[in-house]
């Protein structure tokens, strides 16, 4: 890794939590310089503008959540247990460092759905990957006769993602875990109901 690449990575890692906590609109260049200890010129010497930093920060934040889910999935065998990996990660909303300020997909989605097309496209890509991962697990489970053939993997994935992200939203807004716990309980029930 070159010095320039290390500097870019440093900026991304230091600013990613700020974008996840404050959002795009709520994060200023002063926040970026304070977090990194770098000058405005150093940041803009490595990124074209604040948008470029925000997009890279989203990718970084999303990669951390994806890695946490992937690690849990890898530890498990069977489609049913692999689906439960999603619920186990988000059950750690208050203790998993990457989720300290909430799910970056949800946070970015609520802010940029009508205001920032490039960030919205990043979120759409992340959600599409989640759909694909869940659908893949279900289809493999159907092939191995673990999951009922009648299950529509696309519909399941959409409802499953909505439940989990809705639970995260309730927990972050209210400061209480009961909404998240209820959503995760329903998500686990969904998993149980598709078992063959």
GIJO-V380566 format. One record per run of one state. SS is the DSSP state (~ for helix, > for strand, _ for the rest). FROM is the first residue (numbers start at 1). TO is the last residue. If there is no record, write none. Layout:
SS & FROM & TO
SS & FROM & TO
This chain:
_ & 1 & 2
~ & 3 & 22
_ & 23 & 28
~ & 29 & 36
_ & 37 & 39
~ & 40 & 46
_ & 47 & 49
~ & 50 & 74
_ & 75 & 78
~ & 79 & 90
_ & 91 & 96
~ & 97 & 99
_ & 100 & 103
~ & 104 & 112
_ & 113 & 116
~ & 117 & 143
_ & 144 & 146
> & 147 & 147
_ & 148 & 152
~ & 153 & 174
_ & 175 & 177
~ & 178 & 194
> & 195 & 195
_ & 196 & 196
